[in-house]
Amino acid sequence: MHVVIGNSTAVQAFQAGVQAVTAALKDLPTQLTPRLALAFCSGDLDAHGFYAGIRQLLGDWVPVVGGSAMGLCWAQQCVTEGPCAAVVILAGDDWEWQLATSQDIYRDPHLSGEVLAGQLPSLPDSRCLLVLFDSIRFAATAQNPPVLVPSGPMISGVHHPRLKHLPLFGAGLIGDPQFNLTWQFSGDGVSRHSASALQLAGQFQVASCIMHGCVPLSDRRFTVTDVFGQYLYQLDQEPIVPLLDRLTGSKEWRHLKHSPSGAPLPVTTLALARPLGDDSDEQQLVTRLMTGVMPGDEAVMLFEADFFKGQQVMLMSRDPQLMMQSARDNTSRLLAQIKENGQQGRLALYFDCGGRMSAISGSDGEEAEIVRDLCVGAGIPFLAIYTGVEIAPLQGASYGLDWSGVLVILTQ
């Protein structure tokens, strides 16, 4: 497997596509031919124009998979505002791929996942599944928070028993902090409200880790007593909005954060978590962010519609310092493990929650730069994609995660 990465910050979308592919191809040995492209661009760029720029140089037969990104981070730069784009080109004859696509995922995410699984073969040397989907069902408005496509049903549908042995990675894509509608590159075109699953097989291995950064406000566990989809109304028989007011001592948690430009960022500093074990170890917690408070304070909107009545949850606070330390410790540990196994990383993809950007999280510097510097220092081509939801294996299953970073490294 041979991997090259190109990027661009051009304002014009077609030019960004041409620049990114040109930069990647100049590092590709002449005897190798591109076989697959992973491409991402921020919401500031026209996705159709960017895709056309890619096709200008790659032709029509190389599949292009990817889509919208809140921002990108590569070896030379980390871009969290403004136009940015990147293209990852994979070449070599010691690996294979199979691509599945599905449309209109907002109608039935589980069925969409089953459609993806039904298109994928049972390759004997399969290593992983890479799943990407549009996160936004309905865009945010001045009056209402966004309605998102839940990852849980999608993951459940994709993980058909025939594919259950494969680790599942990926992300729900989002193009900007305002939660506008997103775009996806689905192999041979540009689509909306779609999903793709890329099955990778061959002579390589997959190593991964999850970065966290939340701490429980207490050991107390609450019981969900009223919930409907992404709308959470009550915990322990109490209306959730006044309950959180009381537990935090103020109403500040309700207020939307704002970017330096003044644009609203509908992510609060609080989160809820589903415990997967008996203790409060964050490695056993599936964190769920809140996208806002409903008018009338009757409910909060969750990123994921996977809470149910009777379920126990914990109240979490985001900790920027813990986030930075988690990125450093987990990346270092994973790279040491790869080195100990006598392998070399060929590609590092980092699916990083857009809420972990310094402008939103309040961190001192970009957390993705820590992961990047360690990977690049180990000689691994690197790209971070700021996303809405991150997907990774955890405790023997696959979950969509919030305010997490998922690092996936292909090694040989």
N, C-alpha and C positions, 0 to 999 in steps of 0.2 A: 504494500500500500504506500502510495506517495501522495502527499497532501501539500497544496500551496494555497495561500490566502492573499487576496487583494482587497483594497478598500478605497473609499472615496468620501470626501465631504463636499463634493460639488453641489451647487444649488439646483442645477438643471438635472432632472431625473435621468434622461437618456445618457447624458455625459457621465453621470455617476456610474451607470451600468458599464459603459465602455471603459472608464478608468479603472474600476474595480477588477474587471476581467483582465485588462491589459497588465495590471500590476501583478496579478496572480500568474498569468501565463509566462511572464518573463522569468519566473523562478521554476517553471516546469521544464525538466529535461526534454530535449527535442525528440527523443525516441519514444516518449510517452504521450498518450492521447487522453484528453479529459473523458471520463466516463460518467461523472455525476457532479452536479453543482448544488451546494447549499447557499442560498442567497437571502439576505435580510436588508431591509431599509426602513428608516424612520418614517413616521407619518408625515413629516415635512415634505417628502418626495412623492411624486405620482408613481404608484406601483406599476402601472402599465408602461410608463415611459422607462422606468428602471429596467423592467423585464425586457423591453425592446432593445435597450442598450446591451444587455447580456447576450441576447440572441444575435445581435450584430456580429459578435466575434465567435460565439460558441456554435452557431448554426442551429438547426432545428431538432437535431436528434439527441443532444445531451439533456437529460432530465434536469429541471431546475426545481428544487424543493426549498420551501422556506416561507417568508412573508414579512409582515409588519414587525417592527421592534420599537420600543420606547427609546432605545439608545443602543450603542455598540461599544465594545472595548476590544482593541487589538494590540499587537505588539508595540506600536509606536504611539497610540493615542487612545483615550477614553472619552467618548462623546456622549454627553447626557442631555444636551440641548442642541437644536438645529438639525439640519440635514446630515445624514450619515448613511453609509451603505457598505456592505462587505459581501464578498463571494468566496466560498471555500470550494476548491476544485479537487476532486479525488481521482486518482489514476492508478494504474497497475493492474496486473492480471491475477493477483493472489487473493482476491476478494470478489464477492458478488452482492447484488442488491435486488430487491423486489419492492415495487411501489404500489400502494393501494390508496385510493381517494374516495371521498364521500361528500355529498352535497347536502345543503339544508339541515345542518346538524342541530339547529335550534328547535326543529320540530320534535326530534326524539334522539337525544345524544346517545342513548344505549343502542338503539337500532343503528345509528351511524357507526358506532364502534363495531357492531356485528357485521356491518357491510364491509368495513375495512378488513376484519379478520377473515371473512369469506373469500377475499381476493388474494390472500397470502398463502403460499405453499408451505409445506413442512420441510424446509431445507435441513439436511443432516448436520451441516456445520454452521447453523445460525447462531449468532452471538447476542443480538439484542434487537429490540424494536424502538424506533425513534418516531414518536407521535407528536404531530403539531396540529393545532386547531385554532380557529378564530374564537377568542374569548368573549367578544361582545355580541350579545343578542339584541339589546336595544341600547343605543348610546345615551350617555348622561345628558340631562337638560338642566336648566337653571333651577327647576323646581324639584326634580327627582334624580336620585342616584341611578347609575347604570344597572341594567339587568344583564347578568353574565350567563354564559353557557357553562354548566357544571362539568367538572372533569370526571367526577366519580362514575356516573353512568357510562361515559365514553370509555373509561379505562375498563370497566366491567365488561363492556361489549367486546372490546379489542382482545381481552385476555381469555379468549376461547380456550377450552381445555387442551386443544391441539397446540396452542402457543403459550400455555401457562408457564412453561419452564424458562421462557425468555425474559430477561430483565427488561422492563419498559421504562424508557426515559422520554423526555420531551417537554412541551410547554403549551400553555394557552397563550396565543400571541396577542399583543396589544401594541398600538402604534404611537400613543401619546398619553400624557397624564390626564387628559380631559376625557378619556374613555370614549373616543369617537370610534366608529366602525372600522374594522381592520380588513386587510387583504392577505391572501395567501397564494404562494406559487405552488401549484399542484402538478408539477411534472412537465406539462405541455401548455400551460396557460396561467392566467391570473383569475382568481375566483374569490368570492365572498361567502361567508357562512359555510365554510368547508372544513374538511379535516383530511389529513394524510398520515399514512403509516409507512415508514421505510424500514424494511427488514434487511439487516446487514449480516453477511455470512462470509466465512473465509478464514485465512490463516492469520488471525489476530485475536487478541483478548480484550476484554472490557474491564476497566477499573473505574470506580466511582466513589463519591462521598457527598454528604449533605452538609451545608453550612447553615447554622441556626443563628439565633440572636435575640430570643425572647426569654424573659424570666417570669415565673409565676408571682403574682402580687401576694398570694398566700397559698397555703396547702389546701384550702377549702375547695371542695368540688360541688358544683351546682348541678341540679337536675333540670333538663329542658322540659318545660311543662306546656309550652304553646309555641308551635313553629309550623310554618307553611312554606315549603320550598326554601327560597333564600331569605324569607322574612322571619326573623326571630322575635317573638312577642314577650315571652315570659321565661324566667328562670326561678325555680323554687316557688312557683305560684305568684311571683311578683312581676309586675311590668318591668321590662328590662331597662328602659331608658332612665326612669327615676332610680332604679336599683343601682345602675352604674354611677349616676350622680352621687348617690349616698356613699357608695364604696370608695369612690375616688375623691370625695370631698368637694367637688366642684362640677360645673358643667363644661369645663374647658375641653374635655375629651370629645364633645359633640362637634366642636368647631372644625371646619375644614382647614387643612393646611393650604398654603399658597406657595406657588413657585416664585422665584425672583421677579418674574414678569407680572406677578399678580394673578396668574391663572389659578383657579381652584384645583386642589389635589384631594380627591375624595377618599382619603385613607387616614384613619385616626391613629393615635399612638397606642390604643388598646387593641387587644386581640383576644380570641377565645381559642382554646385548644382541646382536642379530643385525646385523652390519655389512652395509649395502647398497652400500658402496663399498670402495675400497682403503685409505682413510685412516680416522682415528679421529674425524672430525668428527661431533658428535652429531646434526647435521641428517641424517646418513646412517645413524643407528643406530635400530633398533626395540627399545626396552627391554622387558624382561620381568621382572616382580616375582616373588618367591617368596612363597607364602602360608603356608609352614611346612615343618617337617621331619617326615617320616614316623616313626612309632614304630619303634624299633630303629635309627634313623639310616641307614636303607637308601637313602633318596632324599629329594629336595626336591620340593615341589609347586609348579608354575608356574601363573601366571594364565592362560596360553594353551598349548594343546596343539599348537604349530606347530614345535617342534624336531624334527629328524630326524637319524639317524645320518650321520656324515660332515660335518655342518654346523659351521661355525666360529662361535664366540661369544666375547664379551669379558666380563670381570668388571667391574662398575660399582659405584660408591658414590654414594649420593644426597647432594647438596650443597645445603642450604637457601639459602645465599647466592646460589649460581648460579641456583637456581630463581627467586628474587625478581628477580634482574637480567634473566633471560631473559624473564620476564613483562613487565617494564617496557620492555625494548628492542624486543621483537617487537611488542607492542601499539602502541607509539609509531610504529614503522616502518609498520605496516599502516594506522594512521589517517592518517599523512602521505601514504601512497600514495592513499588514498581521496580526500583533500582535493585532491591534485594532479590527480586525474582529474575534478575538478569534481563529485563526487557527495556525497550525504549519506546516512549510515547510517540505516536504518529500524528495524533490530532487530539486537542483538548477543546471541548465545547463546554461553556459555562452558561447554564440557564439561570439567570439572576433576577430575582423579583425587582421590578421597577421601583418599589417602595424602599429599596436599600440604597438608592442613589443618595448622595450626600445632601442634595437640595431638599429631599423629602425626609430622610431619616435623621438629619442633623449630625451625621458622622463627620469626623475630621478627616476628610479625604474620601476617595472612592474605594469602597471595599473590593470591587472587582479588580482594581489595580494590584492588590496584594496577591490575588490568585494568579493574575496575568504574569507578574514579575517572577513568581516562583516557577510557573510552567515554562515561560520563555527562557529562564535561567537554566532549566533542565533540557533545553533544546527541543521543545514541543511546540509546533504551530498552534496558536491559541486564538479563539474568538469567544467573547462573552456577548450574550444577547439579553437585553433587559426585557423581561416578560411579565405577564399577568399572573400566571400560575405555573409552577414548576412540577414536573412529574418525575418520580424516582421510586425504586424499590425501598421498602422499609418494613422491618419485622415480618418478612416473608410474604408481603403483598406489595402492590404498587398503589401510590396515592398521589393526588394532586396536592401540592403544598403551597402555603402562603408565607410570604416574607422569609423565604429560604433561598439558598443558592445550591444548584445541583451541578457538580463537576463530573463530566464523563470523559474519560481518556481511553482512546483506542491504542493498544500497545502491540509490539511485536518483539 
